[in-house]
């Protein structure tokens, strides 16, 4: 059903003014990959965090938070100096880049919040997606098994992230959030669970991932409980890997964007029909839907559109009252 007409998302109905420009409903096939762009070329639609006016992330609705985290996951693909410039536009005064043996992440911080965003596979470079499909398992620190490649990526960065969180006392009282796209989403979910179960005296507020693959076995994902919203865009192929028959499962609450980019809850029959619809629409647009649906640009645009729709519904309801 359409979430604009449902109260199933709770605080999705909080209101913050943040719609400043019109969305581009068509993706520009001639546009260059995000990694090659400058911060000034990136359109950001999120509400900037403004601690001075008590406008931190917790004051946003669910869809506003999702849009912010999708945009942070998107700008994580920029060069570090450009990422810093873009993050400042979103209200984050401190940006730190972490890089170890190719594993990469950013921490975006201000007076009230810290967002750790993991950099994923390069958008538009589909050969990089192969790295998401290595299904070898490794024993988790707690129970069950996790994807060996994803765990190694987190292992490479964990000492730096842990030091950042514990070295400054003020960081322990800030709200902590995790996000990432593709491989970065898998890393975000593993790292959030590790942070929750570690000796660090802080608890992740939420995890938002976009186009994330499955990360572990059923025992593993049921052990570390965090508020996790897992965004899936129609036929996004990465969300179907590694396969279920190898024992991998998804965690968190699925937030499914249908063939038209609308946030829906569908049963199995409706979902299958919608996947076919998306595939056919992709062929009409001369796209391979399974790959184009994985682009972080698509996630950002569709979530913005859904947030805009909810805002219109709220305004209509308010006027009618």
Secondary structure, 3 states (H helix, E strand, C coil): CEHHHCCCCHHHHCCCCCCCCCCCCCCCCCCCCHHHCCHHHCCCCCCCCEHHHCECHHHCCHHHHHHHHHHHHHHCCCCHHHHHHHHHHCCCCEEEEEEECCEEEEEEECCCEEEEEECCCCCCCHHHHHHHHCCCEEECCCCCEEEHHHHHHHHHHHHHHHHHHHHCHHHHCCEEEEEEECHHHHHHHHHHHHHHHCCCCCCEEEEEEECCCCCEEHHHHCCCCCCEEEEEECCCHHHHCCCHHHCEECCCEEEEECCCCCEECCCHHHHHHHHHHHHHHHHHCCCCHHHHCCCHHHHHHHHHHHHHHHHHHHHHHHHHC
